[in-house]
């Protein structure tokens, strides 16, 4: 027997389709990137012939109809109209529910932790359905319990959130706000400890690889670099969409300093006198009364900037196609999906050199120093004035994505990595912990109907549904 399920050694074990469980503690389909990652990865793995379930907390991802969504709801307090009143008597019977409520009221972000408790409990009963569990950056203590019990675990770290915390601290106006920032990011202690103990971690860029080693203290041998892909069938040039050469497009969570939106707004303000028809389309939600709204008033840009949210992937592709250029002003990105998507659509891209963005853009776009609004303005004007440059960047961007970034390639590399992980000897701790993969139980087909026990469990802790198949809303 090998770790490849209840299969014997040989060619069949090496080639048979896998039963894969993807985890996402928060998988918004329209912003933040995590729901986008789960959507495309699960689809590519399914296209390759594997059986994929996604276990997610709210907000839930949009998935291919062939991928099963197992809902693992928490209290979802960030969308509750009155979080202080959200706690009910039944929640007192659950430590995860109570701690999620208490954490929110005291300024913490504890959803990764509470999701981990719920999913570990679920997999303690149903882990025998899967060959491998792949976590999408929850990095929760529950993963260690799952791994200790013998079920192979892989975790993706897009980038270390220590970067986000430092940028938020740098932007904080006073000591009290800095205290709030530190409290909200207190989950980082858990993520660092878990990352150091996990055996198998995937990251999506060389920049993130180096940052995870230096900032999380993870050993290089724990890490595997596998680039994200871009859906080049959806994100493609669209001849039927009229391009507005004076439209700049960007994607940003409006009040996250990491995304660098304020530098792009300043660049637009510098150019507006010479290009009064210049407009900026932001795929993201403007926070009422937030720093971005205040900056728009200060720069007198309220009539030149439009925000859209709740955008589907299909609508996103058409927005890209309608823009004269796409600007990615982030101070740091672990990969940079919007840059890759825009390039796939044949739209010129101007990018900062923040994080892994230069790895994605390469020489097929214009790259400027992060946090430099003057450099952004000069690059934008260069594309506005030079039609030959505009055309060459359009072609070069599409060609680069087609040749170097593909979800099919990413899925193939991940499956090979899964099989490597599954071949490793069972951990010694598996004999002393409750097993997620009972050795005496025959491996069931993941496509079989749910057991009565599983159906009963999901009545209280999770809803399982087959999916029928947006960005920009607040995560």
C-alpha positions in Angstrom: 0.0 0.0 0.0 1.1 3.6 -0.6 -0.2 7.0 0.4 -2.0 7.1 -3.0 -5.3 6.2 -1.4 -6.0 2.5 -1.0 -4.2 1.7 -4.2 -1.3 -0.7 -4.8 2.0 0.5 -6.3 2.3 0.7 -10.0 1.2 2.7 -13.1 -2.4 2.8 -12.0 -1.5 4.5 -8.7 0.6 7.0 -10.6 -2.0 7.9 -13.2 -5.4 7.5 -11.6 -7.6 10.6 -11.1 -7.2 12.2 -7.6 -9.9 13.2 -5.2 -8.9 16.7 -4.1 -10.2 18.9 -1.4 -9.5 22.7 -1.7 -10.0 24.9 1.3 -10.8 28.6 1.4 -11.7 30.4 4.7 -13.0 33.4 2.8 -13.5 33.1 -1.0 -15.1 36.3 -2.4 -15.6 35.8 -6.1 -15.1 39.4 -7.0 -12.1 40.8 -5.1 -9.2 39.9 -3.0 -8.0 37.1 -5.3 -8.7 34.1 -3.1 -12.0 33.3 -4.6 -10.6 33.8 -8.1 -7.7 31.4 -7.3 -10.1 28.7 -6.1 -12.4 29.2 -9.2 -9.7 28.7 -11.8 -7.6 26.1 -9.9 -10.6 23.9 -9.2 -11.7 24.2 -12.9 -8.3 23.4 -14.2 -8.0 20.3 -11.9 -11.4 19.2 -13.0 -10.6 19.7 -16.7 -7.5 17.4 -16.1 -9.9 14.6 -15.0 -9.7 14.9 -11.2 -12.6 15.1 -8.7 -12.6 18.4 -6.8 -14.5 19.6 -3.8 -14.2 23.1 -2.4 -14.8 23.7 1.3 -15.3 27.4 2.0 -16.5 29.9 4.5 -18.5 33.0 3.5 -18.4 34.7 1.2 -18.6 31.7 -1.1 -16.8 31.4 -4.4 -18.3 31.0 -7.8 -17.3 27.6 -9.2 -17.5 25.5 -12.3 -20.8 23.4 -12.2 -18.7 20.2 -12.0 -17.0 21.3 -8.8 -18.9 20.6 -5.5 -19.1 23.4 -3.0 -19.2 22.4 0.6 -20.3 25.5 2.6 -18.7 25.8 6.0 -20.4 28.9 7.3 -19.2 31.0 10.2 -21.0 34.0 11.7 -20.0 36.2 8.7 -19.9 39.2 11.0 -18.3 41.5 8.4 -21.6 41.5 6.5 -23.8 41.4 9.6 -25.8 44.7 10.1 -25.2 44.5 13.9 -22.3 42.2 14.9 -22.7 42.9 18.6 -26.2 41.3 18.4 -25.2 38.4 16.2 -24.4 36.0 19.0 -27.3 33.6 19.8 -27.6 31.1 22.6 -26.8 28.2 20.2 -23.4 29.9 19.4 -22.4 29.6 23.1 -22.3 25.8 22.5 -19.5 26.3 19.9 -16.1 27.6 20.8 -15.5 28.6 17.2 -18.7 30.6 17.0 -18.1 32.4 20.3 -14.5 33.1 19.6 -15.4 34.5 16.2 -17.9 36.9 17.8 -15.5 37.9 20.6 -12.6 38.4 18.2 -14.6 40.7 15.9 -15.8 42.8 18.9 -12.2 43.2 20.1 -10.8 44.2 16.8 -9.3 40.9 15.7 -9.6 38.9 12.5 -10.1 35.4 13.7 -11.9 33.8 10.7 -8.8 31.7 9.6 -8.6 30.2 13.1 -12.3 29.4 13.4 -12.5 28.1 9.9 -9.7 25.8 10.7 -11.5 24.3 13.7 -14.7 23.7 11.7 -12.9 22.2 8.7 -10.7 19.9 10.9 -13.8 18.6 12.6 -15.5 18.0 9.2 -12.5 16.2 7.8 -12.2 14.1 10.9 -15.4 12.5 9.7 -15.0 12.7 6.0 -11.3 12.9 5.2 -11.4 9.4 3.8 -13.1 10.9 0.7 -9.9 12.7 -0.3 -6.3 11.9 -1.4 -5.0 15.4 -0.6 -6.2 18.6 1.1 -5.0 21.9 -0.4 -5.4 25.0 1.7 -5.6 28.5 0.3 -3.7 30.6 2.8 -5.8 30.1 5.9 -2.7 28.7 7.5 -4.8 27.7 10.5 -4.0 25.4 13.4 -6.6 23.0 12.0 -4.2 22.1 9.1 -1.6 20.7 11.6 -4.3 18.5 13.1 -5.3 17.3 9.6 -1.7 16.7 8.6 -0.9 14.9 11.9 -3.7 12.5 11.3 -2.3 11.2 8.1 -4.1 13.1 5.4 -1.7 14.8 3.0 -1.8 18.6 3.3 -0.6 21.3 0.9 -0.9 25.0 1.6 -0.7 27.9 -0.8 0.8 31.2 0.5 0.3 33.9 -2.1 2.5 36.3 -0.1 3.2 36.8 3.6 0.6 39.2 5.2 3.4 40.7 7.2 3.8 43.0 4.1 0.2 44.1 4.4 0.6 44.8 8.1 3.8 46.9 7.7 2.2 49.0 4.9 -0.9 49.5 7.1 1.3 50.6 10.0 3.2 53.0 7.8 0.0 54.6 6.7 -1.5 54.8 10.2 -2.1 58.4 11.3 -1.5 57.9 15.1 -0.5 55.4 17.8 -4.1 54.3 18.4 -4.7 53.4 14.8 -1.4 51.5 14.8 -2.7 49.6 17.8 -5.8 48.6 15.9 -3.7 47.5 12.9 -1.6 45.3 15.1 -4.7 43.8 16.8 -6.4 43.1 13.5 -3.3 41.3 12.2 -2.8 39.2 15.3 -3.7 36.1 13.3 -0.2 36.4 11.8 1.3 34.7 14.8 -0.8 31.6 14.1 0.1 31.8 10.4 3.8 32.0 11.0 3.8 29.1 13.5 1.7 26.9 11.2 3.8 27.7 8.1 7.0 26.7 9.9 5.5 23.3 10.8 3.8 22.4 7.6 5.8 20.1 5.4 4.5 21.2 2.0 3.8 24.8 0.9 3.2 26.2 -2.6 3.8 29.8 -3.5 3.1 31.7 -6.7 6.2 33.8 -7.4 9.9 34.0 -6.8 9.3 37.2 -4.9 6.8 35.5 -2.5 9.2 32.6 -2.2 12.0 34.8 -0.9 9.6 36.9 1.3 8.1 33.7 2.9 11.6 32.5 3.8 12.7 35.8 5.2 9.6 37.0 7.0 7.9 33.7 8.0 11.1 31.8 8.8 10.0 28.9 6.5 12.8 26.7 5.2 13.3 26.8 1.4 12.9 23.0 1.2 9.3 23.4 2.5 8.4 25.5 -0.5 7.5 24.8 -4.1 7.1 27.5 -6.7 4.2 27.1 -9.1 3.0 30.2 -10.9 -0.7 31.0 -11.2 -2.4 30.8 -14.5 -4.6 33.1 -16.6 -7.8 32.0 -18.3 -6.8 32.9 -21.9 -10.1 31.7 -23.3 -12.1 34.2 -21.2 -9.5 36.9 -21.0 -8.8 37.6 -24.7 -9.0 40.5 -27.1 -12.6 41.3 -28.0 -13.1 43.0 -31.3 -16.8 43.7 -30.6 -15.9 45.9 -27.6 -15.2 49.6 -28.4 -12.0 50.7 -26.7 -11.9 54.1 -25.1 -8.2 55.3 -25.4 -8.8 57.8 -22.6 -10.0 55.2 -20.1 -7.5 53.9 -17.5 -8.7 50.8 -15.6 -7.4 49.4 -12.3 -8.6 46.9 -9.7 -8.3 47.9 -6.1 -9.8 47.5 -2.6 -10.2 51.3 -2.3 -8.8 51.8 1.2 -6.1 49.2 1.4 -2.7 51.0 1.3 -1.1 47.9 -0.2 -3.0 48.4 -3.5 -1.5 51.9 -4.1 -4.6 53.4 -5.5 -3.8 56.8 -4.0 -0.7 57.1 -6.2 -2.7 56.4 -9.3 -5.3 59.0 -8.3 -2.4 61.5 -7.8 -1.1 60.6 -11.3 -4.5 61.2 -12.9 -4.7 64.5 -11.1 -1.3 65.5 -12.6 -2.5 64.6 -16.1 -6.0 66.0 -16.0 -5.2 69.5 -17.1 -3.6 68.3 -20.3 -6.1 65.5 -20.8 -9.4 66.7 -19.6 -11.2 63.6 -21.0 -9.1 61.2 -19.1 -11.2 58.9 -16.9 -10.4 56.2 -14.4 -12.5 53.0 -13.9 -11.8 51.3 -10.6 -13.1 47.8 -10.1 -13.6 47.9 -6.4 -16.0 49.3 -3.8 -15.6 52.8 -2.5 -15.9 53.0 1.2 -18.2 55.8 2.2 -16.3 58.3 4.4 -13.0 56.5 3.8 -9.5 57.8 2.9 -10.1 57.3 -0.8 -13.3 59.3 -0.9 -11.6 62.1 0.9 -8.7 62.1 -1.5 -11.0 62.2 -4.5 -12.5 65.4 -3.1 -9.1 66.9 -2.4 -7.9 66.2 -5.9 -11.2 67.3 -7.5 -11.5 63.9 -9.3 -15.0 62.9 -8.2 -16.4 63.4 -11.8 -13.4 61.6 -13.4 -13.3 58.4 -11.4 -16.0 55.6 -11.4 -16.2 52.6 -9.1 -17.9 49.4 -10.1 -18.3 46.3 -7.9 -20.0 42.9 -8.1 -18.4 42.3 -11.5 -18.5 38.8 -13.1 -15.5 37.4 -14.8 -17.2 37.9 -18.2 -17.9 41.5 -17.4 -14.4 42.0 -16.1 -13.0 40.8 -19.4 -15.2 43.3 -21.3 -14.1 46.1 -18.9 -10.5 45.3 -19.7 -11.2 45.3 -23.4 -12.9 48.7 -23.2 -9.9 50.4 -21.5 -7.0 52.2 -23.3 -4.6 50.8 -20.7 -4.6 49.0 -17.3 -2.5 50.3 -14.4 -1.5 48.2 -11.5 -0.1 50.6 -8.9 0.2 48.1 -6.0 3.0 48.6 -3.5 3.3 44.8 -3.3 1.7 41.8 -5.0 2.4 38.1 -4.4 1.5 37.5 -8.1 -0.6 40.1 -9.8 -3.6 38.4 -11.5 -5.2 41.7 -12.8 -2.0 42.5 -14.7 -1.9 39.1 -16.3 -5.6 39.2 -17.2 -5.3 42.6 -18.8 -2.3 41.5 -20.8 -4.3 38.4 -22.0 -7.0 40.8 -23.2 -4.4 42.6 -25.3 -4.5 45.8 -23.3 -1.3 47.7 -22.5 -0.3 47.4 -18.9 1.6 49.9 -16.7 2.7 48.3 -13.5 4.6 49.2 -10.4 7.7 47.1 -9.4 5.9 46.1 -6.2 6.5 42.5 -5.3 6.0 39.9 -8.1 4.4 42.3 -10.6 7.6 42.5 -12.7 7.7 38.7 -12.9 4.3 38.7 -14.5 4.7 41.8 -16.7 8.2 41.2 -17.8 9.2 43.3 -20.9 5.6 43.2 -22.2 4.5 46.3 -20.2 5.9 49.5 -18.6 7.2 49.0 -15.1 7.7 52.0 -12.8 8.8 52.4 -9.1 6.1 51.6 -6.6 4.7 54.5 -4.8 5.8 57.1 -7.4 2.8 59.0 -8.8 5.1 61.1 -11.0 6.5 58.0 -12.7 3.0 56.6 -13.2 1.9 59.9 -14.8 4.8 59.8 -17.2 4.2 56.2 -18.2 0.5 56.9 -18.7 1.2 59.9 -20.9 3.7 57.8 -22.9 1.1 55.3 -23.8 -1.5 58.0 -24.5 0.8 59.8 -27.0 2.6 56.8 -28.7 0.2 54.7 -30.8 3.0 52.4 -31.9 3.9 51.7 -28.3 0.2 51.1 -27.5 0.0 48.5 -30.3 3.3 46.7 -29.5 2.4 46.4 -25.8 -1.0 45.0 -26.7 0.5 42.2 -28.8 3.5 41.5 -26.5 1.3 41.2 -23.4 -1.1 38.6 -25.0 1.9 36.7 -26.4 3.7 36.6 -23.0 0.6 35.2 -21.1 -0.1 32.6 -23.8 3.5 31.3 -23.7 4.3 31.5 -20.0 1.2 31.5 -17.8 -1.5 28.8 -18.1 -3.9 27.2 -15.6 -3.5 23.9 -17.4 0.3 24.1 -16.7 -0.3 25.1 -13.1 -2.7 22.2 -12.6 -0.3 19.7 -14.1 2.5 20.9 -11.9 0.3 20.8 -8.8 -0.9 17.3 -9.5 2.7 16.1 -9.8 3.4 17.8 -6.5 0.3 16.2 -4.9 1.6 12.8 -6.0 5.0 13.5 -4.5 3.5 14.5 -1.2 1.2 11.4 -1.2 4.2 9.1 -1.7 5.9 10.2 1.5 5.7 7.8 4.5 2.9 8.4 6.9 3.8 10.6 9.8 4.6 9.0 13.1 2.0 11.1 14.8 -0.7 9.4 12.7 -0.7 6.5 15.1 -1.4 8.6 18.1 -4.0 11.0 16.6 -7.6 10.5 15.5 -7.3 9.4 11.9 -8.9 11.4 9.1 -8.3 8.4 6.8 -9.4 5.2 8.5 -7.0 2.4 7.4 -9.7 -0.3 7.6 -12.1 1.6 5.4 -12.1 1.1 1.7 -11.6 4.3 -0.3 -15.0 5.5 -1.5 -15.7 7.2 -4.7 -15.9 11.0 -4.2 -18.7 11.0 -6.8 -20.9 8.7 -4.8 -23.9 10.0 -2.9 -23.3 11.5 0.6 -23.6 9.1 3.4 -26.4 9.6 5.9 -23.8 10.7 8.5 -22.4 13.3 6.1 -25.8 14.7 5.3 -26.7 14.9 9.0 -23.5 16.7 9.7 -24.0 19.3 7.0 -27.4 20.2 8.5 -25.5 21.8 11.4 -22.0 22.6 10.2 -22.0 23.0 6.4 -24.1 22.9 3.3 -23.0 20.8 0.3 -24.2 21.8 -3.0 -23.4 21.3 -6.7 -22.6 24.7 -8.2 -24.2 26.6 -10.9 -22.2 29.2 -12.0 -18.2 38.5 -9.8 -15.4 41.1 -8.4 -15.1 44.4 -6.7 -17.4 44.1 -3.7 -15.9 44.4 -0.3 -14.4 41.1 0.9 
